[in-house]
Amino acid sequence: MKQVKKYFNRKYLTLNLKKTNYLPFYLHDTSSPPFDHLVMDAHVPVLPANEIKYLGIMIDSKLKWHVHVNYTAKKIRKIIYRFKCLREILNYNQLKILYFSLIESHLSYGILGWGGVLDSHLNHLNLLQKRLLKIIYKKEFTYSSNDLFNESNVMDIRSLYFYQCVLYQWQSRVPIIPRKTTRAANNNNLRAPKTKTTCGQRCFTFLSIRAYNHLPKTIRQINTIKGFKNKAKDHILKTQRNEIHDVVTSIVGIIIMSLDNIGQLTIVKSNSAGYDLRLESV
């Protein structure tokens, strides 16, 4: 903190300590930093915070993103009544324009950071999105979700995350091709970075490559941003929602158990599909 204070003094900057907090990051309570506050001034300590708001995104100390999801859900919940009133005045196309400007803009903002959140944290936001679409298209409460998204031609939250991941990967254009000549190399697939934890597998740097490899080769070879966006959106909207969800939520951590000389039993754990058992011969 002394170095920070010297930097501010050198740049002729003033820090309002009464409005300043620091946010320690840790995965578990046992790994929490031992200090209670930082001292930059003898009279005003800098206190810790559990979450902070930065550029419209709520960041929590454990990076679970449930705070930001609840923050976004609260904003969307306030708009639902407006759509109930407007659906009696405007037609479907006009309501859809309002949906993209008032709702999807909130859902897609910063989604690269929080889009890999657990399904349990995202469930409430999913229900609000479905509720809004049912209000716009005047559907019953028990109407099928798959039919709702197919008719409205709107991407759900996981599909929005998938789209932003592939767009990010296309714009970064960092080819990480496997070293050996393999089927993945022939398909121009990128190699995802190695991760040791499930938390790392939910990061967009890992999932963006997985999502990008899931696109057809013809779409990945498009050289214009407008063409890539249009083709990627069409592909995502035509693909089953469950397939998109499996790409961005499944955990690829593998446990291999040897079964004598018969083969290997591979257990692949998935957030959405439970456990998948595969028996491979040696």
DAVENJO-V194510 format. One record per run of one state. SS is the DSSP state (hx for helix, st for strand, lp for the rest). FROM is the first residue (numbers start at 1). LEN is the number of residues. Records with the same first field share a line. If there is no record, write none. Layout:
SS = FROM-LEN ; FROM-LEN
This chain:
lp = 1-1 ; 11-6 ; 20-1 ; 23-6 ; 32-5 ; 40-5 ; 49-2 ; 55-2 ; 61-5 ; 78-2 ; 87-5 ; 109-2 ; 115-4 ; 137-8 ; 153-4 ; 173-10 ; 187-11 ; 202-2 ; 215-2 ; 221-4 ; 239-2 ; 260-3 ; 271-3 ; 282-1
hx = 2-9 ; 17-3 ; 29-3 ; 66-12 ; 80-7 ; 92-17 ; 111-4 ; 119-18 ; 145-8 ; 157-16 ; 183-4 ; 198-4 ; 204-11 ; 217-4 ; 225-14 ; 241-9
st = 21-2 ; 37-3 ; 45-4 ; 51-4 ; 57-4 ; 250-10 ; 263-8 ; 274-8
